[in-house]
């Protein structure tokens, strides 16, 4: 491949100092002035002296010429060093100005939105990228990459030889509200280095704020992956770090916002808690905190936040029924994206609970669901204490014809048999976030439950059923609940309340169960025999609960003895539906999931992010949900479901506040701790030097400049000159030693094997010289 590029592209920061090169003639002039003038005189004895020195005359002339050359070169090197030369190609050995393959990587994570002076880090990064691109020479190839969690990470994948096209892509880059696993981006960059193989000179420019959360995350595995990927890149490319961050970057952020209640009911005070953290080295007093409901200011507070500390502040708003948007805001600072945090809260006027009756009866309170219905919705004379739970009872054969999406929780009471289709319906309901409670009884077929509900890849039951324990006819043995541990949320209200009646409840028959602890099942309540009485486990977004005895008066007295059944069933409902709305709050970079039910396979859905765009989303293959693309911006998002679902779900998408800590890596930490042994160049700006008409040359200051290398070489030559004038052989040996050490050092950096071979050669030569020197001493 022919090229018209010059061999070297030099520049001089102080070109006037080049006049110092004339000083290089001084040693030559001195040598000429001091040449000895002699006249030939015949003398008989001279013929013996001439014969003795004739053999040495040529060697002496050569030694004098070499000594003169070293003196002249030392002066020239000092003059060049004072002129502060620069080179577009730099390194230990100068390379030719052949075309380069440049990979420009711009950090697009949300910390790059920090704008202490009104101009963001991201805008400064784009300016640096434009300067690098504008300084590219004809024949240079350019790739453009952004550090982002969402696609596309590689903006210009095919190496571009026209800088104007890459400039346009830089102009269109936008900042995302996300943080990223940097090792994933580095792997994609690794693939780019294999492109344009005809260009051997490859350079990577990381334009970033060097935030520790991105490049040195707390997870040691991520740090190790980043270090390994960077080392792979350093082996084949030259790496530049262009830091656009500030040494000191104070920041305040809301790190967490939550509703302490598992669900929110209308016209009741909800507990909203916000965590506020000061990432600065100075305390903040009187920080304004605003509560905004559905776009309207609802409450304000002022708090003091110590330096580097996190505090919690609480609000207690009330809501009407429906979808509501909750925001907590701080006064905007230089990084505004983390000054607001959001919640999407569906507020219910009442909870709808479906009761499946597996044992119909014409007798009063004889149905399997009668006592449960009364416990969930007690008929109290004081209407102010009316339960918000609204139970609906169906027969077991009506399950397939019932739209379960209308209900928050389903109780399966003493149902004898299940079909595969019925089990599939319950699985879909659980995956959508519903809660299912299985209450056993005398109608239950253990073999059917194990085969249909506890087999396959997705077992519904959190335990397998073994056998009945006890005899209802004789009631010879009774089994009490173990009061030793009431830490589970379902039975937590009974802890410290021995008079509530749960411990005095007698159970005559239950079904022994083996708990599936490997799938996260927990025992909420035990019998004193050690067998489980209540077991729960997660399933999809929902939760399944198993009660191994009945909740009527057939197998136990808790329906008619004491007051334990009412609070226990209410706590069971609250716990079962806790996951129904948990996916309404997520982080940037995650997709949104809206569950539409088994009947909505043809439902059309649209996703409306905060920027006003509208994207069509298709239901999944089974029709149970719609899943959007990963989100890229924070704010309130909408998923609008068409008929037959016909509803709109709000989602709160927040930033991961690990990026809110703007602590940046120091170059010392990078070299010594994070990336030891990694060869890279650290920069804080990109310098421009103009030379000639319309010709622009980009130069980089590496901190160990060209001038320093020239001065070191001049000092080395002066040492060699002194030794050579006294002992020529010793001076030459010192010169060879300096050259060998320099060559060995660079070979070790480029190729450890070649460097080690060079060391072996030097040692062998030194040993040979020492042997010959000792031989001459013995000969003398």
Wavefront OBJ file of the C-alpha trace (Angstrom):
o trace
v 0.000 0.000 0.000
v 1.724 3.180 -1.194
v 1.353 6.439 0.630
v 2.450 10.020 0.143
v 2.539 10.768 3.866
v 5.776 12.181 5.308
v 7.909 9.876 7.385
v 7.619 12.065 10.499
v 5.173 14.844 11.426
v 7.161 17.211 13.672
v 6.218 20.480 15.306
v 8.039 22.863 17.663
v 6.430 24.760 20.523
v 9.430 27.211 20.659
v 10.782 27.326 17.079
v 13.038 30.354 17.795
v 15.192 28.112 19.976
v 16.171 26.205 16.826
v 18.839 28.876 16.303
v 20.630 27.004 19.058
v 21.409 24.288 16.516
v 24.171 26.556 15.248
v 25.967 25.835 18.505
v 26.547 22.357 17.162
v 29.341 23.785 15.013
v 31.353 24.922 18.047
v 33.063 21.567 18.723
v 33.975 21.316 15.024
v 35.437 24.839 14.950
v 37.437 24.163 18.106
v 38.702 20.938 16.582
v 39.814 22.725 13.421
v 41.515 25.570 15.314
v 43.466 23.196 17.485
v 44.706 20.935 14.732
v 48.468 20.481 15.211
v 50.642 22.003 12.442
v 53.868 20.105 11.874
v 56.837 20.177 9.459
v 58.616 17.100 8.158
v 62.274 16.854 9.208
v 64.443 13.881 8.294
v 65.766 12.020 11.308
v 67.184 8.549 11.208
v 65.621 7.436 14.470
v 62.072 8.467 13.341
v 61.753 5.473 11.109
v 61.602 3.267 14.192
v 58.865 5.450 15.816
v 56.849 5.575 12.598
v 56.968 1.838 12.310
v 55.717 1.525 15.926
v 52.779 3.948 15.574
v 51.693 3.350 12.012
v 49.384 0.521 13.032
v 47.585 2.791 15.566
v 47.168 5.952 13.466
v 43.923 4.969 11.750
v 42.357 3.846 15.017
v 43.288 7.101 16.741
v 41.781 9.201 13.931
v 38.564 7.191 14.128
v 38.418 7.650 17.917
v 38.891 11.396 17.582
v 36.161 11.656 14.917
v 33.722 9.670 17.097
v 34.525 11.841 20.080
v 33.916 14.964 17.984
v 30.585 13.540 16.730
v 29.384 12.810 20.265
v 30.264 16.325 21.465
v 28.466 17.870 18.491
v 25.403 15.631 18.909
v 25.119 16.490 22.635
v 24.958 20.213 21.821
v 22.381 19.627 19.068
v 20.164 17.570 21.399
v 20.152 20.353 24.015
v 19.168 22.885 21.375
v 16.367 20.650 20.097
v 15.079 20.068 23.631
v 14.873 23.836 24.270
v 12.746 24.207 21.112
v 10.145 21.861 22.713
v 9.470 19.568 19.734
v 6.144 17.762 19.352
v 5.171 14.897 17.094
v 1.788 13.689 15.968
v 3.139 10.186 16.298
v 4.808 9.635 19.617
v 6.127 6.830 21.737
v 9.458 5.377 22.643
v 10.308 4.978 18.976
v 8.949 7.344 16.374
v 6.516 5.884 13.935
v 5.623 7.155 10.513
v 2.554 9.349 10.028
v 0.662 6.537 8.377
v -3.162 6.388 8.634
v -4.693 5.460 11.965
v -7.716 3.499 13.075
v -9.352 5.667 15.739
v -12.133 4.437 18.033
v -13.839 7.317 19.854
v -15.830 6.290 22.942
v -18.155 8.873 24.542
v -19.650 8.333 27.993
v -23.455 8.784 27.772
v -24.414 7.807 31.337
v -26.481 10.264 33.353
v -23.585 11.568 35.471
v -22.335 13.213 32.261
v -25.308 15.564 32.620
v -23.537 17.342 35.499
v -23.436 21.053 34.588
v -21.766 23.178 37.287
v -21.337 26.143 34.923
v -24.392 25.663 32.731
v -22.600 23.388 30.272
v -22.805 19.634 30.765
v -19.921 17.197 30.751
v -21.615 15.458 27.841
v -21.485 18.614 25.709
v -17.797 19.025 26.511
v -17.214 15.383 25.582
v -18.862 15.904 22.205
v -16.638 18.954 21.612
v -13.528 16.873 22.311
v -14.775 14.184 19.931
v -15.257 16.788 17.201
v -11.702 18.058 17.717
v -10.254 14.550 17.432
v -12.306 13.818 14.340
v -11.436 17.175 12.789
v -7.738 16.494 13.275
v -7.841 13.176 11.457
v -5.735 12.864 8.316
v -6.664 11.501 4.960
v -6.835 7.718 5.196
v -7.731 7.593 8.900
v -10.635 5.302 9.813
v -13.017 6.211 12.646
v -15.503 4.261 14.786
v -17.884 5.948 17.226
v -19.093 4.237 20.415
v -21.198 5.477 23.316
v -21.015 4.093 26.843
v -24.634 3.162 27.347
v -26.766 0.299 28.584
v -29.231 0.530 25.704
v -28.625 -0.141 22.039
v -27.005 0.901 19.851
v -23.760 1.162 21.777
v -21.688 1.182 18.589
v -22.989 4.210 16.676
v -20.566 3.945 13.736
v -19.721 0.257 13.417
v -18.160 0.217 9.960
v -14.884 2.218 10.013
v -15.648 5.587 8.411
v -13.050 7.311 6.236
v -15.114 10.483 5.833
v -14.987 12.579 9.004
v -18.085 14.615 8.052
v -20.338 11.565 8.436
v -18.964 10.839 11.910
v -19.392 14.505 12.861
v -23.102 14.229 12.075
v -23.435 11.186 14.316
v -21.689 13.020 17.168
v -24.119 15.923 16.790
v -27.065 13.526 17.130
v -25.822 11.762 20.267
v -28.107 12.164 23.278
v -27.589 11.644 26.979
v -29.387 8.735 28.649
v -30.517 8.434 32.267
v -28.784 5.115 32.808
v -25.655 3.576 34.238
v -23.875 0.700 32.552
v -21.682 -2.330 33.016
v -18.559 -0.947 31.331
v -17.148 -4.413 30.618
v -20.012 -5.065 28.171
v -19.097 -1.954 26.178
v -15.410 -2.872 26.252
v -16.186 -6.269 24.727
v -17.896 -4.564 21.783
v -14.904 -2.243 21.387
v -12.681 -5.337 21.333
v -14.547 -6.487 18.221
v -14.015 -3.100 16.552
v -10.235 -3.365 16.906
v -10.267 -6.325 14.519
v -11.745 -4.128 11.767
v -9.606 -2.202 9.256
v -6.711 -4.717 9.519
v -4.721 -2.739 6.928
v -4.309 0.028 9.529
v -1.801 -1.193 12.095
v -1.882 1.990 14.183
v -4.992 1.788 16.375
v -5.994 4.295 19.039
v -8.928 4.338 21.476
v -10.131 7.579 23.044
v -12.304 7.213 26.162
v -14.018 10.581 26.715
v -15.580 10.227 30.150
v -15.892 11.767 33.603
v -14.058 8.706 35.004
v -16.771 8.179 37.580
v -15.903 5.458 40.053
v -19.399 3.935 39.823
v -18.769 3.136 36.143
v -15.079 2.242 36.043
v -14.555 0.923 39.586
v -17.943 -0.422 40.780
v -18.321 -1.998 44.193
v -18.703 -5.483 42.714
v -15.240 -7.032 42.503
v -16.350 -9.238 39.602
v -17.222 -6.205 37.478
v -13.898 -4.538 38.291
v -12.025 -7.691 37.286
v -13.949 -7.907 34.010
v -13.212 -4.255 33.221
v -9.507 -4.732 33.995
v -9.290 -7.818 31.778
v -11.046 -6.178 28.838
v -8.886 -3.046 29.074
v -5.734 -5.172 29.129
v -6.849 -6.925 25.943
v -7.344 -3.541 24.298
v -3.983 -2.218 25.520
v -2.189 -5.193 23.961
v -3.203 -4.135 20.462
v -4.068 -0.411 20.701
v -2.946 2.827 22.321
v -5.445 3.971 24.970
v -6.218 7.583 25.825
v -8.337 8.721 28.764
v -9.815 12.199 28.262
v -11.265 13.284 31.607
v -14.103 15.837 31.381
v -14.964 15.654 35.090
v -14.249 18.148 37.865
v -12.027 17.419 40.892
v -14.832 18.487 43.267
v -18.458 17.806 42.315
v -21.039 18.227 45.120
v -24.436 16.623 44.596
v -27.710 15.927 46.403
v -29.990 13.058 45.379
v -33.144 11.201 46.378
v -31.891 7.645 46.588
v -35.164 5.874 47.442
v -38.902 6.527 47.439
v -41.411 3.958 48.625
v -44.894 3.442 49.982
v -44.562 1.597 53.275
v -47.999 0.022 52.842
v -48.226 -3.088 50.673
v -51.184 -1.493 48.892
v -52.935 1.849 49.129
v -56.646 2.267 49.783
v -58.650 5.387 49.003
v -59.403 7.963 51.680
v -56.767 6.501 53.997
v -53.441 8.090 54.817
v -50.606 6.431 52.935
v -47.083 6.370 54.337
v -44.606 7.711 51.754
v -40.911 7.654 52.742
v -38.084 9.366 50.828
v -34.353 8.878 51.429
v -32.178 11.926 50.698
v -28.386 11.663 50.491
v -25.738 14.353 50.505
v -22.816 13.235 48.313
v -20.860 16.372 49.197
v -18.107 17.046 51.706
v -20.102 19.921 53.264
v -23.441 19.735 55.158
v -26.613 21.144 53.625
v -29.068 23.057 55.814
v -32.686 23.858 55.016
v -32.910 21.628 51.962
v -36.361 22.060 50.411
v -38.260 18.798 49.781
v -41.509 18.894 47.805
v -44.246 16.274 47.509
v -46.052 16.458 44.160
v -49.223 14.421 43.509
v -50.421 14.073 39.917
v -48.455 17.163 38.913
v -49.656 19.389 41.788
v -47.678 20.476 44.819
v -49.173 18.759 47.879
v -46.669 19.296 50.712
v -43.226 20.761 51.476
v -40.590 20.215 54.132
v -37.130 21.516 54.943
v -34.447 19.140 56.169
v -30.791 19.255 57.173
v -28.511 16.674 55.585
v -25.019 16.136 57.082
v -22.034 15.775 54.782
v -21.866 12.315 53.231
v -24.977 11.164 55.124
v -28.462 9.952 54.199
v -31.679 10.890 55.978
v -35.325 9.841 55.662
v -38.313 12.166 55.471
v -41.946 10.999 55.543
v -45.222 12.210 54.054
v -48.785 11.002 54.701
v -51.030 11.956 51.772
v -54.508 10.590 51.062
v -55.717 9.452 47.654
v -58.933 8.790 45.813
v -59.342 5.573 43.842
v -57.481 5.160 40.545
v -53.955 5.559 39.150
v -51.820 8.202 40.856
v -48.356 9.673 40.245
v -46.217 10.610 43.238
v -43.036 12.688 43.022
v -40.629 13.915 45.660
v -38.392 16.753 44.480
v -35.338 18.620 45.678
v -34.218 22.047 44.585
v -32.440 21.435 41.287
v -28.633 21.366 41.452
v -25.908 20.816 38.839
v -27.130 17.230 38.301
v -30.906 17.559 38.148
v -31.835 14.066 36.980
v -31.497 12.542 40.472
v -33.233 15.446 42.265
v -36.632 13.851 41.565
v -37.871 10.370 42.350
v -41.229 8.909 41.421
v -43.839 6.333 42.406
v -46.785 5.005 40.418
v -49.487 4.043 42.911
v -52.727 2.293 41.895
v -55.199 3.196 44.658
v -58.111 0.865 45.290
v -61.457 1.675 46.823
v -61.709 -1.980 47.838
v -59.958 -5.294 47.329
v -61.681 -7.931 45.265
v -61.111 -11.500 46.522
v -62.390 -14.606 44.751
v -63.389 -17.625 46.897
v -63.642 -20.999 45.129
v -65.976 -23.280 47.093
v -64.920 -26.921 46.785
v -67.580 -28.311 49.159
v -71.061 -26.881 48.532
v -73.598 -27.404 51.314
v -77.172 -26.397 51.974
v -76.610 -26.148 55.719
v -75.893 -22.789 57.382
v -72.125 -22.181 57.474
v -71.631 -25.564 55.841
v -69.816 -24.395 52.705
v -66.040 -24.522 52.624
v -65.964 -20.743 52.099
v -68.611 -19.540 54.595
v -66.354 -18.830 57.554
v -63.667 -17.357 55.279
v -66.169 -14.979 53.665
v -67.335 -13.837 57.086
v -63.753 -13.356 58.293
v -62.820 -11.249 55.259
v -65.934 -9.062 55.379
v -67.375 -9.137 58.922
v -70.919 -7.878 59.214
v -70.391 -5.194 61.829
v -73.017 -2.710 62.993
v -70.529 0.155 62.872
v -70.095 0.822 59.156
v -66.924 2.852 59.809
v -65.137 -0.403 60.569
v -66.338 -2.190 57.451
v -63.587 -4.213 55.794
v -62.275 -2.973 52.413
v -62.239 -6.571 51.188
v -65.097 -7.642 48.919
v -65.320 -11.459 48.599
v -67.005 -13.197 45.658
v -67.856 -16.931 45.866
v -67.961 -19.320 42.895
v -68.138 -23.095 42.549
v -65.040 -25.026 41.515
v -66.442 -25.753 38.042
v -66.784 -22.033 37.311
v -63.057 -21.252 37.451
v -62.416 -21.428 33.702
v -65.326 -19.104 32.977
v -64.212 -16.410 35.436
v -62.042 -13.419 34.512
v -59.399 -13.594 37.208
v -57.876 -10.258 36.227
v -60.724 -8.525 38.118
v -59.575 -10.035 41.409
v -56.622 -9.217 43.617
v -56.490 -12.579 45.378
v -57.955 -16.073 44.912
v -58.727 -18.573 47.732
v -59.042 -22.218 46.690
v -61.047 -23.836 49.506
v -61.230 -27.646 49.759
v -61.322 -28.169 45.979
v -60.958 -31.900 45.287
v -59.545 -32.096 41.719
v -57.784 -29.819 39.248
v -57.405 -30.126 35.493
v -54.301 -29.106 33.603
v -56.219 -26.233 32.033
v -57.299 -24.909 35.428
v -53.711 -25.133 36.695
v -52.544 -23.184 33.644
v -55.078 -20.434 34.348
v -53.822 -20.096 37.903
v -50.211 -19.982 36.689
v -51.016 -17.100 34.359
v -52.804 -15.273 37.153
v -49.812 -15.667 39.488
v -47.354 -14.505 36.842
v -49.427 -11.344 36.471
v -48.904 -10.569 40.154
v -51.971 -12.143 41.740
v -52.050 -14.137 44.952
v -53.435 -17.673 45.264
v -54.153 -19.323 48.628
v -54.784 -23.084 48.742
v -56.817 -24.181 51.798
v -56.985 -27.974 52.105
v -59.797 -30.171 53.410
v -61.444 -33.552 53.265
v -62.282 -33.265 49.538
v -58.652 -32.863 48.445
v -57.175 -35.682 46.355
v -53.519 -35.771 47.337
v -52.402 -37.666 44.222
v -54.174 -35.171 41.915
v -52.655 -32.171 43.676
v -49.153 -33.620 43.415
v -49.573 -34.603 39.783
v -51.252 -31.447 38.463
v -50.205 -28.709 40.882
v -46.782 -29.947 41.993
v -45.132 -31.343 38.882
v -43.416 -30.036 35.790
v -41.106 -27.075 35.457
v -43.474 -24.654 37.187
v -45.053 -26.349 40.225
v -47.824 -24.251 41.716
v -47.746 -25.656 45.233
v -44.797 -24.659 47.457
v -44.752 -28.187 48.935
v -45.673 -31.722 47.989
v -48.506 -33.394 49.919
v -47.716 -36.625 51.789
v -50.606 -37.936 53.914
v -53.320 -37.008 56.340
v -52.376 -36.708 59.985
v -55.064 -37.170 62.681
v -58.597 -38.640 62.827
v -61.612 -36.352 62.628
v -63.989 -39.055 63.852
v -62.309 -39.837 67.145
v -60.590 -36.477 67.622
v -58.252 -38.393 69.873
v -55.296 -36.172 69.083
v -55.264 -32.418 68.641
v -52.451 -30.329 67.262
v -51.707 -26.799 68.367
v -49.765 -24.140 66.497
v -46.194 -23.495 67.570
v -45.935 -20.020 69.074
v -42.152 -20.063 69.129
v -41.634 -17.897 66.045
v -44.166 -15.401 64.716
v -41.715 -13.466 62.527
v -43.402 -14.131 59.170
v -45.521 -11.193 57.911
v -48.712 -13.297 57.930
v -48.484 -14.098 61.660
v -46.385 -11.123 62.808
v -49.394 -9.334 64.414
v -49.716 -12.275 66.846
v -46.171 -11.837 68.137
v -46.413 -10.688 71.748
v -50.212 -11.135 71.792
v -50.812 -14.486 73.512
v -54.445 -13.621 74.137
v -55.312 -13.421 70.427
v -56.286 -17.086 70.425
v -53.986 -18.497 67.759
v -52.006 -20.613 70.238
v -55.237 -22.061 71.730
v -56.589 -23.149 68.351
v -56.944 -26.944 68.091
v -56.463 -28.782 64.813
v -57.617 -32.401 64.564
v -56.575 -33.192 60.992
v -54.001 -31.701 58.605
v -52.104 -32.932 55.571
v -48.392 -33.398 56.034
v -46.282 -31.579 53.427
v -42.648 -31.577 52.311
v -41.565 -27.979 51.688
v -39.680 -27.029 48.489
v -36.993 -24.911 50.078
v -34.963 -24.896 46.872
v -37.587 -22.682 45.189
v -37.680 -20.144 47.992
v -40.578 -21.571 50.006
v -40.960 -20.311 53.600
v -42.837 -21.777 56.528
v -44.988 -19.045 58.061
v -46.569 -21.199 60.798
v -45.848 -24.682 62.180
v -47.656 -27.214 64.281
v -45.950 -28.293 67.461
v -45.167 -31.556 65.694
v -42.820 -29.554 63.455
v -44.972 -30.043 60.349
v -45.836 -26.904 58.356
v -49.260 -25.309 58.781
v -48.801 -22.332 56.399
v -46.225 -22.288 53.596
v -45.625 -19.577 50.988
v -43.419 -19.168 47.927
v -43.029 -16.632 45.102
v -44.408 -17.444 41.674
v -43.797 -14.993 38.848
v -44.754 -11.560 40.104
v -47.263 -13.110 42.512
v -47.235 -15.375 45.517
v -48.795 -18.758 46.308
v -49.732 -19.774 49.861
v -50.602 -23.276 51.151
v -52.628 -23.896 54.333
v -52.385 -27.586 55.233
v -55.648 -27.680 57.194
v -59.156 -26.416 56.480
v -60.485 -22.971 57.367
v -63.948 -24.209 58.229
v -65.093 -26.141 61.310
v -64.440 -29.606 59.841
v -60.777 -30.077 60.780
v -60.071 -27.234 63.174
v -61.583 -24.998 65.810
v -60.048 -21.718 64.653
v -63.180 -20.802 62.696
v -65.308 -20.940 65.863
v -62.809 -20.494 68.700
v -61.309 -17.135 69.620
v -60.690 -14.294 67.202
v -57.569 -15.464 65.360
v -59.160 -16.288 61.993
v -60.166 -12.715 61.109
v -56.740 -11.034 61.499
v -54.957 -14.081 60.064
v -57.042 -14.057 56.867
v -56.686 -10.301 56.432
v -52.913 -10.525 56.813
v -52.895 -13.412 54.346
v -54.700 -11.307 51.730
v -52.383 -8.341 52.263
v -49.301 -10.516 51.960
v -50.591 -12.413 48.914
v -51.249 -9.279 46.846
v -48.057 -7.443 47.828
v -46.417 -8.168 44.459
v -49.395 -7.168 42.325
v -48.080 -3.640 41.639
v -44.382 -4.035 42.376
v -43.387 -3.771 38.697
v -44.915 -0.304 38.467
v -41.659 1.096 39.831
v -38.448 0.234 38.006
v -35.047 1.596 36.987
v -33.862 3.071 33.721
v -32.678 0.348 31.378
v -35.410 -2.115 32.375
v -38.426 -2.945 30.167
v -41.982 -2.315 31.299
v -44.395 -5.234 31.700
v -48.160 -4.848 31.600
v -50.201 -8.002 32.189
v -53.354 -8.303 30.126
v -54.720 -11.749 31.012
v -55.340 -14.900 29.023
v -58.330 -13.490 27.187
v -56.464 -10.527 25.705
v -54.297 -12.246 23.105
v -55.293 -9.680 20.446
v -54.878 -6.626 22.642
v -53.092 -3.700 20.972
v -50.814 -1.712 23.276
v -48.821 1.492 23.020
v -45.928 2.765 25.116
v -45.764 6.497 25.815
v -42.459 7.612 27.423
v -42.068 11.092 28.942
v -40.545 12.544 25.746
v -43.903 12.248 23.974
v -43.031 9.456 21.561
v -45.549 6.685 20.972
v -44.392 3.143 20.314
v -46.589 0.190 19.441
v -46.083 -2.889 21.630
v -47.388 -6.343 20.766
v -48.522 -8.917 23.348
v -46.304 -11.894 24.095
v -46.875 -15.188 22.308
v -49.149 -16.474 25.067
v -51.032 -13.176 25.218
v -50.532 -12.739 28.955
v -48.471 -9.551 28.888
v -46.950 -6.818 26.782
v -43.268 -6.015 27.243
v -41.737 -2.769 26.017
v -38.182 -2.149 24.921
v -35.712 -1.252 27.694
v -36.335 2.257 28.935
v -33.704 4.942 28.352
v -35.073 7.979 30.222
v -36.479 8.498 33.698
v -39.976 9.807 34.371
v -43.554 8.585 34.207
v -44.277 6.162 31.376
v -47.689 4.977 30.177
v -48.710 1.647 28.704
v -52.127 1.950 27.097
v -53.982 -1.351 26.532
v -56.708 -1.518 23.947
v -59.870 -3.690 24.029
v -60.741 -6.007 25.646
v -58.406 -4.903 28.493
v -59.100 -1.180 27.879
v -56.940 0.355 30.582
v -53.912 2.584 31.098
v -51.088 1.628 33.449
v -48.655 4.215 34.786
v -45.027 3.268 35.475
v -42.424 5.208 37.464
v -38.926 4.844 35.973
v -36.103 6.164 38.154
v -32.335 6.426 37.823
v -29.904 4.158 39.619
v -28.402 6.556 42.129
v -25.101 4.689 42.215
v -24.225 7.241 39.497
v -25.160 10.092 41.837
v -21.847 9.755 43.623
v -19.702 11.878 41.328
v -16.409 10.757 42.850
v -13.945 10.445 39.971
v -10.906 8.233 39.647
v -7.512 9.847 40.119
v -4.821 9.061 37.605
v -2.647 7.785 40.455
v -5.365 5.319 41.481
v -5.769 4.200 37.889
v -2.080 3.485 37.445
v -1.378 1.905 40.834
v -4.593 0.229 42.038
v -7.218 -0.240 39.347
v -5.221 -0.821 36.171
v -1.663 -1.653 37.269
v 0.656 -2.383 34.377
v -1.812 -0.969 31.855
v -0.181 1.382 29.353
v -2.359 4.443 28.738
v -2.220 8.210 28.318
v -4.228 10.442 30.659
v -5.452 13.827 29.373
v -7.683 16.621 30.605
v -7.807 18.575 27.334
v -7.084 18.256 23.630
v -4.616 20.876 22.397
v -4.671 22.386 18.912
v -1.682 23.860 17.111
v -2.042 25.551 13.716
v 0.846 25.576 11.276
v 0.824 26.809 7.690
v -2.190 27.913 5.688
v -5.233 25.878 6.509
v -3.182 23.011 7.956
v -4.133 21.887 11.462
v -2.094 19.434 13.472
v -3.490 17.942 16.678
v -0.933 17.379 19.408
v -1.236 15.621 22.721
v 0.657 16.408 25.904
v 1.441 13.144 27.644
v 3.219 14.537 30.716
v 6.553 12.870 29.771
v 7.349 15.004 26.753
v 9.658 14.825 23.794
v 11.982 17.494 25.300
v 12.655 15.442 28.416
v 13.763 12.480 26.320
v 16.167 14.703 24.337
v 17.672 16.196 27.522
v 18.194 12.747 29.006
v 19.932 11.646 25.820
v 22.172 14.750 25.907
v 23.157 14.104 29.541
v 23.957 10.490 28.688
v 26.194 11.606 25.776
v 28.049 14.060 28.019
v 28.813 11.256 30.463
v 29.956 9.041 27.610
v 32.127 11.881 26.209
v 33.941 12.376 29.505
v 34.698 8.689 29.882
v 35.614 8.322 26.199
v 38.133 11.198 26.408
v 39.862 9.445 29.322
v 39.396 5.842 28.207
v 37.964 5.335 24.741
v 37.071 1.675 25.279
v 35.284 2.478 28.534
v 33.323 5.285 26.889
v 32.177 3.068 24.030
v 31.156 0.407 26.552
v 29.066 2.955 28.463
v 27.437 4.143 25.226
v 26.560 0.562 24.294
v 25.204 -0.001 27.793
v 22.893 3.036 27.544
v 21.667 1.931 24.111
v 21.134 -1.655 25.247
v 19.161 -0.634 28.355
v 16.920 1.662 26.304
v 16.295 -1.018 23.701
v 15.660 -3.676 26.352
v 13.186 -1.467 28.243
v 11.147 -0.826 25.110
v 11.262 -4.453 24.049
v 9.953 -5.484 27.472
v 7.049 -3.072 27.101
v 6.233 -4.293 23.610
v 7.087 -7.994 23.923
v 8.241 -9.638 27.137
v 9.826 -12.600 25.307
v 11.932 -10.347 23.058
v 12.942 -8.277 26.070
v 14.094 -11.344 27.980
v 16.117 -12.556 24.968
v 17.779 -9.153 24.757
v 18.735 -9.356 28.432
v 20.305 -12.796 27.835
v 22.312 -11.419 24.896
v 23.567 -8.456 26.963
v 24.604 -10.719 29.844
v 26.455 -13.021 27.436
v 28.288 -10.080 25.865
v 29.255 -8.697 29.268
v 30.545 -12.119 30.323
v 32.616 -12.366 27.126
v 34.074 -8.886 27.651
v 34.930 -9.688 31.266
v 36.673 -12.911 30.217
v 38.762 -11.115 27.598
v 39.600 -8.333 30.058
v 40.869 -10.867 32.628
v 42.883 -12.617 29.910
v 44.601 -9.340 28.959
v 45.388 -8.662 32.604
v 47.025 -12.102 32.971
v 48.893 -11.625 29.685
v 50.197 -8.268 30.777
l 1 2 3 4 5 6 7 8 9 10 11 12 13 14 15 16 17 18 19 20 21 22 23 24 25 26 27 28 29 30 31 32 33 34 35 36 37 38 39 40 41 42 43 44 45 46 47 48 49 50 51 52 53 54 55 56 57 58 59 60 61 62 63 64 65 66 67 68 69 70 71 72 73 74 75 76 77 78 79 80 81 82 83 84 85 86 87 88 89 90 91 92 93 94 95 96 97 98 99 100 101 102 103 104 105 106 107 108 109 110 111 112 113 114 115 116 117 118 119 120 121 122 123 124 125 126 127 128 129 130 131 132 133 134 135 136 137 138 139 140 141 142 143 144 145 146 147 148 149 150 151 152 153 154 155 156 157 158 159 160 161 162 163 164 165 166 167 168 169 170 171 172 173 174 175 176 177 178 179 180 181 182 183 184 185 186 187 188 189 190 191 192 193 194 195 196 197 198 199 200 201 202 203 204 205 206 207 208 209 210 211 212 213 214 215 216 217 218 219 220 221 222 223 224 225 226 227 228 229 230 231 232 233 234 235 236 237 238 239 240 241 242 243 244 245 246 247 248 249 250 251 252 253 254 255 256 257 258 259 260 261 262 263 264 265 266 267 268 269 270 271 272 273 274 275 276 277 278 279 280 281 282 283 284 285 286 287 288 289 290 291 292 293 294 295 296 297 298 299 300 301 302 303 304 305 306 307 308 309 310 311 312 313 314 315 316 317 318 319 320 321 322 323 324 325 326 327 328 329 330 331 332 333 334 335 336 337 338 339 340 341 342 343 344 345 346 347 348 349 350 351 352 353 354 355 356 357 358 359 360 361 362 363 364 365 366 367 368 369 370 371 372 373 374 375 376 377 378 379 380 381 382 383 384 385 386 387 388 389 390 391 392 393 394 395 396 397 398 399 400 401 402 403 404 405 406 407 408 409 410 411 412 413 414 415 416 417 418 419 420 421 422 423 424 425 426 427 428 429 430 431 432 433 434 435 436 437 438 439 440 441 442 443 444 445 446 447 448 449 450 451 452 453 454 455 456 457 458 459 460 461 462 463 464 465 466 467 468 469 470 471 472 473 474 475 476 477 478 479 480 481 482 483 484 485 486 487 488 489 490 491 492 493 494 495 496 497 498 499 500 501 502 503 504 505 506 507 508 509 510 511 512 513 514 515 516 517 518 519 520 521 522 523 524 525 526 527 528 529 530 531 532 533 534 535 536 537 538 539 540 541 542 543 544 545 546 547 548 549 550 551 552 553 554 555 556 557 558 559 560 561 562 563 564 565 566 567 568 569 570 571 572 573 574 575 576 577 578 579 580 581 582 583 584 585 586 587 588 589 590 591 592 593 594 595 596 597 598 599 600 601 602 603 604 605 606 607 608 609 610 611 612 613 614 615 616 617 618 619 620 621 622 623 624 625 626 627 628 629 630 631 632 633 634 635 636 637 638 639 640 641 642 643 644 645 646 647 648 649 650 651 652 653 654 655 656 657 658 659 660 661 662 663 664 665 666 667 668 669 670 671 672 673 674 675 676 677 678 679 680 681 682 683 684 685 686 687 688 689 690 691 692 693 694 695 696 697 698 699 700 701 702 703 704 705 706 707 708 709 710 711 712 713 714 715 716 717 718 719 720 721 722 723 724 725 726 727 728 729 730 731 732 733 734 735 736 737 738 739 740 741 742 743 744 745 746 747 748 749 750 751 752 753 754 755 756 757 758 759 760 761 762 763 764 765 766 767 768 769 770 771 772 773 774 775 776 777 778 779 780
